[in-house]
Amino acid sequence: MKLRVYTDGWSKWNPWESWIWVYITDNDWNELEKRYKYIWIKTNNEAEYLWAYYWIKRAIEMWWSEIDLYMDSNLVIKQLLWEWKIKKQELRVINENIKKIISENNVYITYNWIEREKNKEADRLSNLAINNK
């Protein structure tokens, strides 16, 4: 069975206060977990990358080895798939850390771009994070 991870990252200004959030379901759409996390002074792209790292790591902690990752950042998805170059060193480091934890834990992962309108639960969690920082 696959774990489905829907997540997003957001910065109030670029760079500034940032939040990352996640909505996790199993393959049958049963909700497993909802979380958000506040991180300080990051760009929007760093926040997007960090959500991918933290929530892939969380899925591994939950003992899942097959993950479908959904996010609305086309930049991050294309860079994780090695279709686009990574110009910023900060993003390259996070990308390498993602590849490392996937390799070390023998995880199969698919990266999926999703329209923001179809990521409603992650968006709702973002509002919670913003209001409860």
TITOR-603670 format. One record per residue (C-alpha): residue in three letters; x, y, z. Coordinates in nm, 4 decimals. Layout:
<rs>
<r residu="ALA" u="X" v="Y" w="Z"/>
...
</rs>
This chain:
<rs>
<r residu="MET" u="0.0000" v="0.0000" w="0.0000"/>
<r residu="LYS" u="0.1037" v="0.3545" w="-0.0670"/>
<r residu="LEU" u="0.1045" v="0.6488" w="0.1629"/>
<r residu="ARG" u="-0.0296" v="0.9728" w="0.0131"/>
<r residu="VAL" u="0.1307" v="1.2910" w="0.1392"/>
<r residu="TYR" u="-0.0221" v="1.6283" w="0.0508"/>
<r residu="THR" u="0.1816" v="1.9208" w="0.1669"/>
<r residu="ASP" u="0.2722" v="2.2814" w="0.1078"/>
<r residu="GLY" u="0.5101" v="2.5486" w="0.2290"/>
<r residu="TRP" u="0.4478" v="2.9178" w="0.2661"/>
<r residu="SER" u="0.6437" v="3.2332" w="0.3545"/>
<r residu="LYS" u="0.4719" v="3.5470" w="0.4754"/>
<r residu="TRP" u="0.7268" v="3.7565" w="0.2890"/>
<r residu="ASN" u="1.0172" v="3.6326" w="0.0855"/>
<r residu="PRO" u="1.2244" v="3.5543" w="0.2918"/>
<r residu="TRP" u="1.0616" v="3.5716" w="0.6322"/>
<r residu="GLU" u="0.8379" v="3.3713" w="0.8612"/>
<r residu="SER" u="0.7488" v="3.0380" w="0.7042"/>
<r residu="TRP" u="0.5099" v="2.7523" w="0.7661"/>
<r residu="ILE" u="0.4960" v="2.4015" w="0.6301"/>
<r residu="TRP" u="0.1971" v="2.1684" w="0.6569"/>
<r residu="VAL" u="0.0935" v="1.8194" w="0.5634"/>
<r residu="TYR" u="-0.2105" v="1.5994" w="0.5200"/>
<r residu="ILE" u="-0.1368" v="1.2242" w="0.5071"/>
<r residu="THR" u="-0.3751" v="0.9480" w="0.3947"/>
<r residu="ASP" u="-0.3362" v="0.5835" w="0.3130"/>
<r residu="ASN" u="-0.4114" v="0.4457" w="-0.0320"/>
<r residu="ASP" u="-0.7832" v="0.4185" w="0.0558"/>
<r residu="TRP" u="-0.8015" v="0.7883" w="0.1531"/>
<r residu="ASN" u="-0.8208" v="0.7143" w="0.5256"/>
<r residu="GLU" u="-0.6749" v="1.0089" w="0.7127"/>
<r residu="LEU" u="-0.3611" v="0.9177" w="0.9053"/>
<r residu="GLU" u="-0.2140" v="1.2485" w="1.0106"/>
<r residu="LYS" u="-0.2412" v="1.6273" w="0.9872"/>
<r residu="ARG" u="0.0403" v="1.8511" w="1.1028"/>
<r residu="TYR" u="0.1920" v="2.1895" w="1.0566"/>
<r residu="LYS" u="0.5260" v="2.3344" w="1.1574"/>
<r residu="TYR" u="0.6550" v="2.6881" w="1.1926"/>
<r residu="ILE" u="1.0062" v="2.7601" w="1.0633"/>
<r residu="TRP" u="1.1854" v="3.0926" w="1.0894"/>
<r residu="ILE" u="1.3194" v="3.3099" w="0.8064"/>
<r residu="LYS" u="1.3061" v="3.1022" w="0.4921"/>
<r residu="THR" u="1.2241" v="3.1828" w="0.1320"/>
<r residu="ASN" u="0.9068" v="3.0387" w="-0.0156"/>
<r residu="ASN" u="1.1077" v="2.7836" w="-0.2167"/>
<r residu="GLU" u="1.3049" v="2.6788" w="0.0921"/>
<r residu="ALA" u="0.9768" v="2.6317" w="0.2799"/>
<r residu="GLU" u="0.8436" v="2.4179" w="-0.0071"/>
<r residu="TYR" u="1.1588" v="2.2056" w="-0.0101"/>
<r residu="LEU" u="1.1653" v="2.1699" w="0.3682"/>
<r residu="TRP" u="0.8078" v="2.0406" w="0.3786"/>
<r residu="ALA" u="0.9087" v="1.7706" w="0.1315"/>
<r residu="TYR" u="1.2071" v="1.6750" w="0.3470"/>
<r residu="TYR" u="1.0237" v="1.6773" w="0.6819"/>
<r residu="TRP" u="0.7197" v="1.4885" w="0.5610"/>
<r residu="ILE" u="0.9119" v="1.2268" w="0.3633"/>
<r residu="LYS" u="1.1092" v="1.1748" w="0.6822"/>
<r residu="ARG" u="0.7829" v="1.1485" w="0.8792"/>
<r residu="ALA" u="0.6426" v="0.8915" w="0.6344"/>
<r residu="ILE" u="0.9590" v="0.6843" w="0.6812"/>
<r residu="GLU" u="0.9166" v="0.7096" w="1.0610"/>
<r residu="MET" u="0.5644" v="0.5706" w="1.0109"/>
<r residu="TRP" u="0.7299" v="0.2683" w="0.8377"/>
<r residu="TRP" u="0.5997" v="0.3354" w="0.4878"/>
<r residu="SER" u="0.8267" v="0.2408" w="0.2000"/>
<r residu="GLU" u="0.6061" v="0.3564" w="-0.0883"/>
<r residu="ILE" u="0.4998" v="0.7212" w="-0.0969"/>
<r residu="ASP" u="0.3046" v="0.9387" w="-0.3386"/>
<r residu="LEU" u="0.4024" v="1.2977" w="-0.2693"/>
<r residu="TYR" u="0.1713" v="1.5782" w="-0.3865"/>
<r residu="MET" u="0.2507" v="1.9486" w="-0.3852"/>
<r residu="ASP" u="0.1650" v="2.2614" w="-0.5802"/>
<r residu="SER" u="0.5243" v="2.3783" w="-0.6332"/>
<r residu="ASN" u="0.6138" v="2.2875" w="-0.9894"/>
<r residu="LEU" u="0.9689" v="2.4135" w="-0.9285"/>
<r residu="VAL" u="1.0329" v="2.1707" w="-0.6442"/>
<r residu="ILE" u="0.8706" v="1.8773" w="-0.8254"/>
<r residu="LYS" u="1.0763" v="1.9381" w="-1.1417"/>
<r residu="GLN" u="1.3964" v="1.9740" w="-0.9393"/>
<r residu="LEU" u="1.3287" v="1.6586" w="-0.7354"/>
<r residu="LEU" u="1.2785" v="1.4747" w="-1.0647"/>
<r residu="TRP" u="1.6069" v="1.6242" w="-1.1955"/>
<r residu="GLU" u="1.4205" v="1.7855" w="-1.4868"/>
<r residu="TRP" u="1.5237" v="2.1376" w="-1.3862"/>
<r residu="LYS" u="1.8583" v="2.2667" w="-1.2611"/>
<r residu="ILE" u="1.8953" v="2.3762" w="-0.9005"/>
<r residu="LYS" u="2.0669" v="2.7140" w="-0.8955"/>
<r residu="LYS" u="2.0489" v="2.8027" w="-0.5250"/>
<r residu="GLN" u="2.2898" v="2.6242" w="-0.2917"/>
<r residu="GLU" u="2.0347" v="2.6204" w="-0.0056"/>
<r residu="LEU" u="1.7877" v="2.4278" w="-0.2224"/>
<r residu="ARG" u="2.0569" v="2.1935" w="-0.3524"/>
<r residu="VAL" u="2.1491" v="2.0928" w="0.0046"/>
<r residu="ILE" u="1.7864" v="2.0147" w="0.0943"/>
<r residu="ASN" u="1.7427" v="1.8228" w="-0.2344"/>
<r residu="GLU" u="2.0513" v="1.6138" w="-0.1552"/>
<r residu="ASN" u="1.9194" v="1.5428" w="0.1962"/>
<r residu="ILE" u="1.5894" v="1.4228" w="0.0481"/>
<r residu="LYS" u="1.7689" v="1.1913" w="-0.1937"/>
<r residu="LYS" u="1.9856" v="1.0629" w="0.0922"/>
<r residu="ILE" u="1.6996" v="0.9662" w="0.3274"/>
<r residu="ILE" u="1.5122" v="0.8013" w="0.0400"/>
<r residu="SER" u="1.8179" v="0.5990" w="-0.0591"/>
<r residu="GLU" u="1.9155" v="0.5051" w="0.2973"/>
<r residu="ASN" u="1.5644" v="0.3819" w="0.3760"/>
<r residu="ASN" u="1.4937" v="0.2060" w="0.0457"/>
<r residu="VAL" u="1.1828" v="0.4150" w="-0.0200"/>
<r residu="TYR" u="1.0009" v="0.4293" w="-0.3525"/>
<r residu="ILE" u="0.8545" v="0.7741" w="-0.4070"/>
<r residu="THR" u="0.6586" v="0.9429" w="-0.6821"/>
<r residu="TYR" u="0.6558" v="1.3224" w="-0.7066"/>
<r residu="ASN" u="0.3278" v="1.4714" w="-0.8244"/>
<r residu="TRP" u="0.2411" v="1.8303" w="-0.9022"/>
<r residu="ILE" u="-0.1134" v="1.9169" w="-0.7921"/>
<r residu="GLU" u="-0.3176" v="2.2299" w="-0.8536"/>
<r residu="ARG" u="-0.3556" v="2.4473" w="-0.5456"/>
<r residu="GLU" u="-0.7343" v="2.4170" w="-0.5701"/>
<r residu="LYS" u="-0.7067" v="2.0380" w="-0.5303"/>
<r residu="ASN" u="-0.4902" v="2.0664" w="-0.2199"/>
<r residu="LYS" u="-0.7631" v="2.2124" w="0.0038"/>
<r residu="GLU" u="-0.6806" v="2.0310" w="0.3276"/>
<r residu="ALA" u="-0.3162" v="2.1371" w="0.3185"/>
<r residu="ASP" u="-0.4359" v="2.4915" w="0.2486"/>
<r residu="ARG" u="-0.6735" v="2.4773" w="0.5473"/>
<r residu="LEU" u="-0.3857" v="2.3596" w="0.7664"/>
<r residu="SER" u="-0.1758" v="2.6500" w="0.6389"/>
<r residu="ASN" u="-0.4333" v="2.8931" w="0.7745"/>
<r residu="LEU" u="-0.4215" v="2.7163" w="1.1117"/>
<r residu="ALA" u="-0.0427" v="2.7416" w="1.1151"/>
<r residu="ILE" u="-0.0483" v="3.1104" w="1.0272"/>
<r residu="ASN" u="-0.3067" v="3.1911" w="1.2945"/>
<r residu="ASN" u="-0.1448" v="2.9773" w="1.5672"/>
<r residu="LYS" u="0.2242" v="3.0468" w="1.5167"/>
</rs>
